[in-house]
């Protein structure tokens, strides 16, 4: 073996196809033992110094073969190797593959090649003597593949105690944790794969959660999750610094399709005709995307650990790095899609941590949990609202000061009551659950009644709203809780309410709406508001019976058939009421009406969906109202939603986003959002700042473009509080 000759030429696929179980296991053991250096530990050091290239090539081919097999569909795998994926995992684990993968992760790579060595890469590769340069295209890939394979093995072995025990005995979890702190380019993709692998381990076994805690993994996970740490790693080592061999490695890593079967040959990618500068840009962006996915997985690992027991929740909260990362995300605005994914994941961690009353009280004492929940439930994203409603439901059940403060929050109660009328089943159910939790106490029931959970509310829901999510029982539970904990006030409200007074008519509501539109066009804003207000009183909530029969033949979802349904009418009316209040300079009233409008149009996720288009319009108006009320965090959330989901990027939407971002930064007095104000890029990078304000740019080109587009006026508006910046 010292000469680099391989003892066996059999591929792993040929070995696995052998019907003789004993012979197959013996051949696999010999193969993995040989490749991991167990027969001669000197070979491990030889590999680390850049020699034994033929041996290294075989390791990479085996890793690719294993990845292809374990990632194959359950339907195709039996045809290839004659066994399903669970059986394949058991065979591989019993044959020593775990020891091989762990050893691959433990071998350290020398420093990156210098410029002279990189320049000689093409010549060295062409004559077969690539050596150290070739290793930088292949060996970092081995880190990524090894970590990925360990995660897949934990998934397929979840029900096999012997296989899981072998994974733990070989210290696979501890090895993956060690890779979380490797931020050099040759290790960084392995770090990202390690996060995903740890998530697989935690989903497969609680013992993995225990091992992460006792191995000091919480601190490393906390550092990894903290804001843009992984993106800083990528920017530091990869922004314009990648050698050609490293660019090739990244592009091969991210390419899914292989030329040939089971790892034979190089991946096929469509970058042949591109220059090196363009390839570097693409490789850098792919690494950023990979880092963002890994960060979400790391947050899910924390959530999985927090789900185990109170002891694990306390361990997470006492880890200052994890605590700091969680609170930082909860206090930050949502600018990009990755911000949304991270905020949702962190909100789920918050909900799990709040199961322990001691932690919920500390969060409330240190950071005001009510303010965090108000910001979260006010998001224009359905997934975000659901996550924060779950956290609020857990927190309010503890009682005491937390329950009182949540019940006193008009924002939370108004959002919940609006979400009850949503067409989205999950959101409707979550809203009812939180409302019942608030009403199920002497402290909360009066606030729920005052906010609008009264006899008329229950009557409307039962008689004029055809539930799409089976929430009729939840409405009965809400009434039962109100009768029990707020008996006298509820009975008084019932006596005042007369069901005969409820006269709902969609035709009348639409006529009043059109009359209000005419008044608004004539700038009679008060008259328009009165017509809209009268229209909403007689407008029925969404009722699936309002759909005409032909809508089924059109094969369109109900929320895309505005002209055939009435779900949109209440949302439109509330939105128009908000616009009237904006014109009348009543920001708080406009915000309240926008909340009612958003709660009724949370369905639909496609960019072309009419519900999404309506949410963009409502979020735009609410952002304007938040800016007028100097609530810049909430304004930035809404403005960023408009900017992300506006299909044509109109000038008024772009200007609103820029103004909200600038005012938010100026309000905090420092660079709170590390993104370029023009293109939204720059995560993890050192940004340039405007000399007159807190605006940031990723390049001089963006700065010049912004100045040409009128940044000077925004600067003056920020410096002069009496100046007017009208972006409508």
C-alpha positions in Angstrom: 0.0 0.0 0.0 2.9 2.4 0.5 3.3 2.6 -3.3 -0.3 3.7 -3.7 -1.5 0.4 -5.4 -5.0 -0.7 -4.4 -5.5 -4.2 -3.1 -8.9 -4.5 -4.7 -10.5 -3.2 -8.0 -14.0 -4.1 -7.1 -16.5 -1.2 -6.8 -18.8 -1.0 -3.9 -21.8 -1.6 -6.2 -20.2 -4.9 -7.4 -19.7 -6.0 -3.8 -23.2 -5.1 -2.7 -24.7 -7.1 -5.6 -23.0 -10.3 -4.3 -25.7 -12.6 -3.0 -23.4 -14.3 -0.5 -24.0 -12.4 2.7 -20.8 -13.5 4.4 -18.6 -12.9 1.4 -20.2 -9.5 0.9 -19.7 -8.4 4.5 -16.1 -9.5 4.5 -15.3 -7.7 1.2 -16.9 -4.5 2.5 -15.0 -4.7 5.8 -11.7 -5.1 3.9 -12.6 -2.2 1.6 -13.5 0.2 4.4 -10.6 -0.9 6.5 -8.2 -0.3 3.7 -9.6 3.1 2.7 -9.7 4.4 6.3 -6.0 3.5 6.9 -6.7 0.9 9.6 -4.2 -1.5 8.1 -1.4 1.1 8.2 -1.9 4.4 10.1 1.1 5.9 8.4 -1.0 6.2 5.3 -3.3 8.7 7.1 -0.4 11.0 7.6 0.7 10.5 4.0 -2.7 11.5 2.8 -2.7 14.6 5.0 0.6 15.7 3.4 -0.9 15.4 -0.1 0.5 12.1 -1.3 -1.2 8.8 -2.3 -3.4 10.5 -4.8 -4.6 7.2 -6.3 -5.8 6.1 -2.9 -7.5 9.4 -2.4 -9.3 9.1 -5.7 -10.7 5.7 -4.7 -12.0 7.1 -1.4 -13.8 9.9 -3.3 -15.4 7.4 -5.7 -16.6 5.2 -2.9 -18.1 8.2 -1.1 -19.9 9.2 -4.3 -21.1 5.7 -4.8 -22.5 5.5 -1.2 -24.2 8.9 -1.6 -25.9 7.9 -4.8 -27.1 4.6 -3.3 -28.4 6.1 -0.1 -30.1 8.9 -1.9 -31.8 6.6 -4.4 -35.5 6.3 -4.4 -37.0 3.4 -2.5 -38.5 2.1 -5.7 -35.2 2.0 -7.7 -32.7 0.8 -5.0 -33.9 -2.9 -4.8 -33.4 -3.2 -8.5 -29.8 -2.0 -8.2 -28.5 -3.9 -5.2 -31.3 -6.3 -4.3 -32.2 -4.7 -0.9 -34.1 -1.8 0.4 -32.5 1.3 2.0 -33.0 0.2 5.6 -31.3 -3.2 4.9 -28.6 -1.4 2.9 -27.9 0.8 5.9 -27.7 -2.1 8.3 -25.3 -4.0 6.0 -23.0 -0.9 5.6 -22.9 -0.1 9.3 -22.1 -3.7 10.3 -19.3 -3.7 7.7 -17.4 -0.8 9.2 -18.6 2.2 7.1 -19.0 4.4 10.2 -15.4 4.0 11.1 -14.4 4.9 7.6 -16.6 8.0 7.5 -15.4 9.2 10.9 -11.8 8.8 9.9 -12.4 10.8 6.7 -13.8 13.7 8.8 -10.8 13.5 11.2 -8.1 13.8 8.6 -6.9 17.5 8.5 -6.1 19.1 5.2 -2.9 21.3 4.8 -3.2 25.0 4.1 -4.4 26.1 0.7 -1.9 26.1 -2.2 -0.1 29.3 -3.0 -0.6 31.3 -6.2 2.3 29.6 -8.0 1.0 26.1 -7.1 -2.5 27.1 -8.2 -1.2 28.4 -11.5 0.5 25.1 -12.2 -2.8 23.2 -11.6 -3.8 22.7 -15.2 -0.3 21.4 -16.3 0.0 19.1 -13.2 -3.5 17.7 -13.7 -3.0 17.0 -17.5 0.0 14.7 -16.9 -1.6 12.9 -13.9 0.6 14.5 -11.2 -1.9 16.9 -9.7 -1.0 16.0 -6.2 -1.8 18.7 -3.7 -3.6 21.0 -6.1 -6.0 18.2 -7.2 -6.6 17.4 -3.6 -8.2 20.8 -3.1 -10.9 19.9 -5.6 -11.5 16.5 -4.1 -10.7 16.4 -0.5 -13.1 19.1 0.7 -15.7 17.2 -1.1 -14.9 14.2 1.1 -15.8 16.2 4.2 -19.2 17.2 2.7 -20.0 13.7 1.5 -18.8 12.0 4.7 -21.0 14.2 6.9 -23.9 13.8 4.6 -23.6 10.1 4.6 -23.5 9.9 8.4 -26.8 11.8 8.5 -28.4 9.5 6.0 -27.2 6.4 7.9 -28.8 7.8 11.1 -32.1 8.2 9.3 -32.2 4.7 7.7 -31.0 3.2 11.0 -33.5 5.0 13.3 -35.4 1.7 14.0 -32.2 -0.5 14.2 -30.8 -0.2 17.8 -27.6 -2.1 16.9 -26.8 0.3 14.0 -27.6 3.4 16.0 -25.4 2.1 18.8 -22.5 1.6 16.4 -22.9 5.2 15.2 -22.7 6.4 18.7 -19.9 4.1 19.7 -17.8 5.4 16.8 -18.4 9.0 18.1 -20.1 10.1 14.9 -22.0 12.9 16.7 -18.9 14.2 18.4 -17.0 14.3 15.2 -19.8 16.2 13.5 -19.9 18.7 16.3 -16.1 19.2 16.0 -16.7 20.3 12.3 -19.1 23.1 13.3 -16.2 25.3 14.3 -14.2 24.8 11.1 -14.6 28.0 9.1 -11.8 27.7 6.5 -12.7 27.1 2.9 -11.5 23.5 2.9 -13.8 22.7 5.9 -16.6 25.1 5.5 -18.8 22.9 3.3 -18.2 20.1 5.7 -19.5 22.4 8.5 -22.7 23.0 6.6 -23.2 19.3 5.9 -22.5 18.6 9.6 -25.5 20.8 10.7 -27.8 18.8 8.4 -26.4 15.5 9.6 -26.8 16.5 13.3 -30.5 17.3 12.5 -30.9 13.8 11.1 -29.3 12.3 14.3 -31.5 14.3 16.6 -34.6 13.2 14.7 -33.5 9.6 14.9 -32.6 9.4 18.6 -32.8 11.4 21.8 -29.3 10.1 22.7 -27.9 12.3 19.9 -29.5 15.3 21.7 -27.8 14.2 24.9 -24.4 13.8 23.3 -24.6 17.3 21.7 -25.3 18.9 25.1 -22.6 17.0 26.9 -20.0 17.5 24.1 -20.4 21.3 24.2 -22.3 21.4 21.0 -24.8 24.1 22.2 -22.2 26.8 22.2 -21.0 25.9 18.7 -24.6 25.7 17.5 -25.3 29.1 19.1 -22.3 30.7 17.4 -23.4 29.1 14.0 -27.0 30.4 14.3 -26.0 33.9 15.4 -27.1 36.3 12.6 -24.8 36.0 9.6 -21.9 34.1 11.1 -21.8 31.4 8.3 -22.1 34.0 5.7 -19.2 35.9 7.2 -17.1 32.7 6.9 -18.0 32.4 3.2 -17.3 36.1 2.6 -14.0 36.1 4.4 -12.5 33.1 2.6 -14.4 33.0 -0.7 -15.3 36.5 -1.9 -12.9 37.0 -4.8 -10.3 34.7 -3.2 -11.2 31.3 -4.6 -8.6 29.5 -6.7 -9.7 27.8 -10.0 -9.5 24.4 -8.4 -11.7 25.6 -5.5 -14.2 27.1 -7.8 -14.4 23.8 -9.7 -14.9 22.0 -6.4 -17.8 24.2 -5.3 -19.5 23.9 -8.7 -19.1 20.1 -8.6 -20.4 20.0 -5.1 -23.6 21.9 -5.9 -24.3 20.1 -9.1 -26.8 17.3 -8.6 -26.5 15.4 -11.9 -23.6 13.0 -12.4 -22.2 11.9 -15.7 -22.3 8.1 -15.6 -23.8 5.9 -12.9 -22.9 5.7 -9.2 -20.2 8.3 -9.2 -18.2 7.2 -12.3 -16.9 10.4 -13.9 -17.2 14.1 -13.1 -20.5 15.9 -12.6 -21.9 17.6 -15.7 -22.4 21.3 -15.3 -23.3 24.1 -17.6 -20.3 26.4 -16.8 -18.0 25.4 -19.6 -18.2 28.6 -21.7 -18.0 31.0 -18.8 -15.0 33.0 -17.7 -13.4 32.5 -14.3 -14.8 35.7 -12.9 -18.4 34.6 -13.6 -17.7 31.1 -12.3 -16.4 32.6 -9.1 -19.5 34.7 -8.7 -21.8 31.7 -9.2 -19.7 29.6 -6.8 -19.8 32.3 -4.1 -23.6 32.6 -4.4 -24.0 28.9 -4.2 -21.9 28.8 -1.0 -24.1 31.6 0.5 -27.2 29.6 -0.3 -25.7 26.5 1.2 -24.7 28.4 4.4 -28.3 29.7 4.8 -29.8 26.2 4.6 -27.3 24.9 7.1 -28.1 27.8 9.5 -31.8 26.8 9.4 -30.9 23.2 10.1 -28.7 24.2 13.0 -31.7 26.1 14.5 -33.9 23.1 14.0 -31.3 21.1 15.9 -31.7 23.5 18.9 -35.5 23.0 18.5 -35.2 19.3 18.6 -33.0 19.4 21.7 -35.5 21.8 23.4 -38.3 19.3 22.7 -36.7 16.5 24.8 -37.2 17.8 28.4 -37.1 20.8 30.7 -33.5 20.0 31.5 -32.5 20.4 27.9 -34.5 23.6 27.6 -32.7 25.0 30.6 -29.3 23.9 29.1 -30.1 25.9 25.9 -31.2 29.0 27.8 -28.1 28.9 30.1 -25.8 28.7 27.1 -25.0 32.4 26.5 -24.2 31.8 22.8 -27.5 30.1 22.1 -29.5 32.6 24.1 -27.8 35.5 22.4 -28.5 34.0 18.9 -32.1 33.3 19.6 -32.9 36.8 21.0 -31.0 38.5 18.2 -33.1 36.8 15.6 -36.3 37.6 17.5 -35.4 41.3 17.7 -34.3 41.6 14.0 -36.5 42.6 11.1 -37.2 40.3 8.2 -35.6 41.5 5.0 -34.8 38.4 3.0 -36.3 35.0 2.5 -33.6 33.5 4.6 -34.5 36.0 7.4 -38.0 34.6 7.2 -36.9 31.0 7.4 -34.6 31.7 10.3 -37.2 33.7 12.2 -39.8 31.0 11.9 -37.3 28.4 13.1 -36.2 30.5 16.0 -39.9 31.3 16.9 -40.4 27.5 17.2 -37.4 27.3 19.5 -39.0 30.1 21.6 -42.3 28.2 21.8 -40.4 25.1 23.1 -38.4 27.1 25.6 -41.5 28.8 27.0 -42.8 25.5 28.0 -40.6 26.0 31.1 -42.2 28.8 33.1 -38.9 29.9 34.6 -37.4 30.5 31.1 -40.6 32.3 29.9 -40.4 34.7 32.9 -36.8 35.4 32.3 -37.4 36.2 28.6 -40.3 38.4 29.7 -38.2 40.2 32.3 -35.1 40.7 30.1 -36.5 41.4 26.7 -40.3 41.9 27.0 -41.8 38.8 25.4 -45.0 40.6 24.7 -43.2 43.0 22.4 -41.6 40.1 20.6 -45.0 38.3 20.2 -46.7 41.5 19.0 -44.0 41.9 16.3 -44.3 38.2 15.3 -48.1 37.9 15.0 -48.1 41.2 13.0 -46.0 39.7 10.2 -47.6 39.5 6.8 -46.3 35.9 6.4 -48.7 33.1 7.3 -45.9 30.8 8.5 -44.5 33.5 10.8 -47.9 34.3 12.3 -48.5 30.6 13.0 -45.1 30.2 14.7 -45.5 33.2 17.0 -49.1 32.3 17.8 -47.9 28.9 19.0 -45.3 30.7 21.2 -48.0 33.0 22.6 -50.3 30.1 23.3 -47.6 28.3 25.3 -46.6 31.5 27.2 -50.2 32.5 28.2 -50.9 29.1 29.7 -48.4 29.8 32.5 -50.6 32.5 34.0 -49.3 35.2 36.3 -47.7 38.4 34.9 -47.1 36.9 31.4 -50.7 36.1 30.9 -51.9 39.5 32.1 -49.5 41.3 29.9 -50.4 39.2 26.8 -54.1 39.7 27.5 -53.6 43.5 27.8 -52.0 43.6 24.3 -54.5 45.0 21.9 -52.3 44.0 19.0 -52.2 40.3 19.8 -56.0 40.2 20.5 -56.9 42.1 17.3 -54.7 39.8 15.1 -56.2 36.7 16.7 -59.7 37.9 16.2 -59.0 38.8 12.6 -57.3 35.4 11.9 -60.4 33.6 13.1 -62.1 34.7 9.9 -59.3 33.4 7.8 -59.8 30.9 5.0 -56.6 29.3 6.0 -57.5 26.3 8.2 -54.2 26.2 10.1 -54.3 29.8 10.9 -57.9 29.7 11.9 -57.3 26.8 14.2 -54.2 28.4 15.8 -56.1 31.6 16.4 -59.0 29.8 18.1 -56.5 27.9 20.3 -54.8 31.0 21.5 -58.1 32.8 22.0 -59.4 29.9 24.1 -56.1 29.9 26.2 -56.6 33.6 26.9 -60.3 33.2 27.8 -59.7 30.2 30.1 -58.8 32.4 33.0 -60.4 35.1 35.2 -57.6 37.5 34.1 -58.0 36.9 30.4 -61.7 36.4 29.7 -62.7 40.1 30.3 -60.0 41.3 27.9 -61.2 38.8 25.2 -64.7 40.0 25.7 -63.7 43.6 25.4 -61.6 42.9 22.3 -64.7 41.5 20.5 -65.1 37.8 21.5 -68.7 38.4 22.4 -72.1 36.9 21.8 -72.3 38.6 18.3 -68.9 37.1 17.4 -70.1 33.5 18.3 -73.4 34.0 16.5 -71.8 35.2 13.3 -69.3 32.4 13.3 -71.9 29.7 13.9 -74.6 31.0 11.5 -72.9 32.9 8.7 -69.5 31.3 8.4 -69.1 27.9 7.0 -66.1 26.5 8.7 -63.4 25.1 6.4 -61.3 23.6 9.2 -63.7 21.9 11.6 -63.5 24.8 14.1 -67.2 24.6 15.2 -66.1 22.7 18.3 -63.5 25.3 19.0 -66.1 28.0 18.9 -68.2 26.0 21.4 -65.1 25.7 23.7 -64.6 29.4 23.5 -68.1 30.2 24.5 -67.9 27.7 27.4 -64.7 29.4 28.6 -66.3 32.8 28.4 -69.4 31.7 30.3 -67.3 30.1 33.0 -64.7 32.8 33.6 -66.6 35.9 32.7 -70.2 34.9 33.6 -71.8 38.1 34.6 -70.3 40.2 31.8 -71.1 37.6 29.2 -74.7 37.3 30.3 -75.0 41.1 30.1 -73.6 41.1 26.6 -76.0 38.3 25.6 -79.0 40.3 26.9 -77.9 43.4 24.8 -77.4 41.3 21.7 -80.4 40.5 19.5 -79.8 38.1 16.7 -82.6 39.8 14.8 -80.5 42.9 14.5 -77.9 41.1 12.4 -78.9 41.9 8.8 -76.1 40.8 6.4 -76.4 41.3 2.7 -73.5 41.0 0.3 -75.2 43.1 -2.4 -75.8 46.0 0.0 -72.2 45.7 1.2 -70.9 45.8 -2.4 -73.1 48.8 -3.3 -71.9 50.7 -0.3 -68.3 49.8 -1.2 -68.7 51.2 -4.7 -70.2 54.3 -3.3 -67.3 54.7 -1.0 -64.9 54.3 -3.9 -66.7 57.2 -5.7 -66.3 59.4 -2.6 -62.7 58.5 -2.3 -62.0 59.3 -6.0 -63.6 62.8 -5.2 -61.3 63.1 -2.2 -64.2 63.0 0.2 -62.3 60.8 2.6 -64.7 61.1 5.6 -67.7 60.3 3.5 -65.9 57.3 1.9 -64.9 56.0 5.3 -68.5 56.2 6.6 -69.7 54.2 3.5 -67.0 51.6 4.0 -67.8 51.3 7.7 -71.5 50.8 7.0 -70.5 48.2 4.3 -68.4 46.2 6.7 -71.3 46.0 9.2 -73.6 44.4 6.7 -71.0 42.4 4.8 -71.1 38.7 5.5 -67.8 36.9 6.3 -66.4 34.4 3.8 -68.9 31.7 3.1 -68.0 28.9 0.7 -71.7 28.8 -0.5 -71.0 32.1 -2.2 -69.0 30.4 -4.9 -70.9 29.9 -8.1 -71.3 26.3 -9.3 -69.2 26.9 -12.4 -66.0 27.6 -10.3 -65.4 23.8 -10.0 -65.3 23.4 -13.8 -62.7 26.2 -14.0 -60.3 24.2 -11.9 -59.0 27.2 -10.1 -58.4 27.6 -6.4 -61.2 29.7 -4.7 -58.8 32.5 -3.8 -57.8 33.1 -7.4 -61.4 33.6 -8.5 -62.1 36.9 -7.0 -65.1 37.7 -9.3 -66.8 34.5 -8.1 -66.2 34.6 -4.4 -66.9 36.9 -1.5 -63.9 36.1 0.7 -62.1 39.2 -0.7 -64.9 41.7 -0.1 -64.3 42.2 3.7 -60.6 42.4 3.1 -61.0 45.0 0.4 -63.3 47.1 2.5 -61.0 47.1 5.5 -58.1 47.9 3.3 -60.0 50.9 1.8 -60.9 52.0 5.3 -57.2 52.0 6.2 -56.4 54.1 3.1 -59.0 56.6 4.2 -57.4 56.8 7.6 -54.0 57.4 6.0 -55.4 60.3 4.1 -57.0 61.6 7.3 -53.6 61.3 9.1 -54.9 58.7 11.6 -52.1 56.1 11.6 -53.3 54.0 14.5 -56.8 53.5 13.0 -55.2 52.6 9.6 -53.0 50.0 11.3 -56.0 48.4 13.0 -58.0 48.2 9.7 -55.0 46.7 7.9 -54.7 44.0 10.6 -58.4 43.1 10.0 -57.8 43.1 6.2 -54.7 40.9 6.4 -56.3 38.3 8.7 -58.9 37.6 6.0 -56.5 37.1 3.0 -53.7 34.9 4.4 -54.4 32.0 2.0 -52.5 31.5 -1.2 -48.7 31.4 -1.5 -48.0 31.6 -5.3 -46.6 35.0 -6.4 -49.5 35.2 -9.0 -52.1 34.5 -6.4 -54.7 37.3 -6.0 -54.4 36.8 -2.2 -50.7 37.6 -2.4 -51.3 40.6 -4.5 -53.9 41.8 -2.0 -51.5 41.3 0.9 -48.9 43.3 -0.9 -51.3 46.2 -1.2 -52.4 45.9 2.4 -48.8 45.6 3.7 -47.9 48.7 1.7 -50.6 50.7 3.4 -49.8 49.4 6.8 -46.1 50.1 6.3 -47.0 53.7 5.5 -49.1 53.9 8.7 -46.2 52.4 10.8 -43.8 55.0 9.4 -46.2 57.7 10.4 -46.4 56.2 13.8 -42.6 55.9 14.0 -42.7 52.2 14.5 -39.9 51.5 12.1 -39.3 47.8 12.9 -42.8 46.8 11.9 -42.7 49.2 8.9 -39.6 47.5 7.6 -41.2 44.1 7.9 -44.1 45.1 5.8 -42.1 47.1 3.3 -39.7 44.2 2.8 -42.7 41.9 2.2 -43.9 44.3 -0.5 -40.4 44.4 -2.0 -40.0 40.6 -2.1 -43.5 39.8 -3.4 -44.1 42.7 -5.8 -43.9 41.2 -9.2 -43.0 44.4 -11.1 -40.9 46.2 -8.4 -42.8 49.5 -8.8 -40.9 52.7 -7.9 -43.2 53.4 -5.0 -42.6 49.9 -3.5 -38.8 50.3 -3.9 -38.8 53.8 -2.4 -41.0 52.6 0.5 -38.6 49.8 1.3 -35.5 52.1 1.1 -37.1 54.7 3.3 -38.2 52.1 5.9 -34.7 50.5 6.0 -33.0 53.9 6.3 -35.3 55.1 9.1 -34.9 51.9 11.0 -31.1 52.1 10.8 -31.2 55.8 11.8 -33.5 55.1 14.7 -31.1 52.5 16.2 -28.1 54.7 15.5 -26.0 51.9 14.0 -25.9 49.4 11.2 -28.6 47.0 12.4 -29.3 45.3 9.1 -26.2 44.0 7.2 -27.6 44.1 3.6 -27.1 46.5 0.8 -29.8 49.1 0.6 -30.0 48.8 -3.2 -29.7 45.2 -4.2 -30.2 43.4 -0.9 -26.9 41.5 -1.2 -23.9 41.8 1.1 -24.7 39.2 3.8 -21.6 38.6 5.9 -19.5 41.2 4.0 -18.0 44.5 5.1 -20.4 47.1 3.7 -19.7 50.7 2.7 -21.7 53.5 4.4 -23.1 56.7 3.2 -21.2 59.7 4.7 -24.4 61.5 5.6 -26.6 58.8 7.0 -26.7 55.1 8.0 -27.4 53.6 4.6 -25.1 50.8 3.5 -23.9 49.5 0.1 -22.1 46.3 -1.1 -20.2 48.2 -3.8 -19.5 51.6 -5.2 -21.7 50.8 -8.2 -24.7 50.4 -5.9 -23.8 53.6 -4.1 -23.6 55.6 -7.3 -26.9 54.1 -8.6 -28.6 55.0 -5.3 -27.4 58.6 -5.4 -28.6 58.9 -9.0 -32.0 57.6 -8.0 -32.5 60.3 -5.4 -30.8 59.2 -2.2 -30.0 62.8 -1.5 -33.7 63.5 -0.7 -33.9 60.6 1.7 -30.7 61.8 3.5 -32.3 65.3 3.9 -35.5 63.7 5.1 -33.7 61.8 7.8 -31.6 64.7 9.0 -34.5 67.1 9.0 -37.4 65.8 11.0 -39.7 68.5 9.6 -39.1 67.6 5.9 -41.7 65.7 4.1 -40.8 62.6 2.0 -43.9 61.5 0.1 -43.3 58.2 -1.7 -46.8 57.5 -2.9 
